[in-house]
Structure formats: structure tokens, C-alpha cells
Amino acid sequence: MDPKLLDILVCPVCKGPLDYRREAHELVCRPCRLAYAIRDGIPVMLADEARELTPDEAQQ
């Protein structure tokens, strides 16, 4: 994932910062408890396609 791209991407729901989880290939918004998949190096920044985090995942 390009570090410059990570600097400008925000959560499409709350406009908050995202955490990059390399091993899961996801960008995570902790306040919204959503994870956005990264497919073929491209973040899928659609709220409808985001995965809800479990309570344990949200605390990581």
C-alpha cells in the first residue's frame, strides 16, 4: 500500500483516520467499527461493502 495514499484516505462515513492492517489487507476505522478491504492493491472505500468489526477487533 502506498504510504502517500494512506495519508490522504479517510473513512467515507465519518471522515476519520484509517489504520492499515497489512496482514488482513484492510483499512480500519475504529470509531465506525468498519473494515474496508484492499483488493489487488486498491482500497474498496464503499460503506456498503465494509465489514463490521467484532468488539475484539475494534480494540486492537
C-alpha positions in Angstrom: 0.0 0.0 0.0 1.4 3.4 -1.0 2.2 5.5 2.1 1.1 8.7 0.3 -2.3 7.2 -0.4 -2.7 6.1 3.2 -2.0 9.7 4.2 -5.0 11.1 2.2 -7.6 8.3 2.6 -10.3 8.8 5.3 -13.3 6.8 6.3 -16.1 7.6 3.9 -18.7 7.5 6.7 -17.1 9.7 9.4 -14.1 11.2 7.5 -11.9 10.0 10.3 -8.4 8.4 10.0 -7.9 4.8 9.0 -5.5 2.2 10.3 -3.8 -0.1 7.8 -3.8 -3.7 8.8 -1.3 -5.3 6.4 -1.9 -8.9 7.3 -5.6 -8.6 6.9 -5.4 -6.4 3.7 -7.8 -3.9 5.3 -8.2 -0.3 6.2 -9.9 0.0 9.6 -12.0 2.9 11.0 -12.1 2.4 14.8 -14.9 4.9 15.6 -17.2 3.4 13.0 -16.0 -0.1 13.7 -15.7 -0.8 9.9 -13.0 -2.5 7.9 -12.6 -1.7 4.2 -11.0 -4.4 2.1 -8.0 -3.9 -0.2 -8.3 -5.9 -3.4 -5.5 -6.1 -5.9 -3.8 -3.1 -4.1 -6.9 -0.9 -4.4 -8.9 0.0 -1.3 -12.7 -0.6 -1.6 -14.0 2.5 0.1 -17.7 1.8 -0.1 -19.6 1.7 3.2 -22.0 -0.9 1.8 -19.0 -3.3 1.2 -17.3 -2.6 4.5 -17.1 -5.4 7.1 -18.2 -4.7 10.7 -15.5 -5.3 13.3 -16.1 -7.6 16.2 -15.7 -6.0 19.6 -12.3 -7.7 20.0 -11.1 -6.4 16.6 -12.1 -2.9 17.4 -9.8 -2.8 20.4 -6.7 -3.9 18.5 
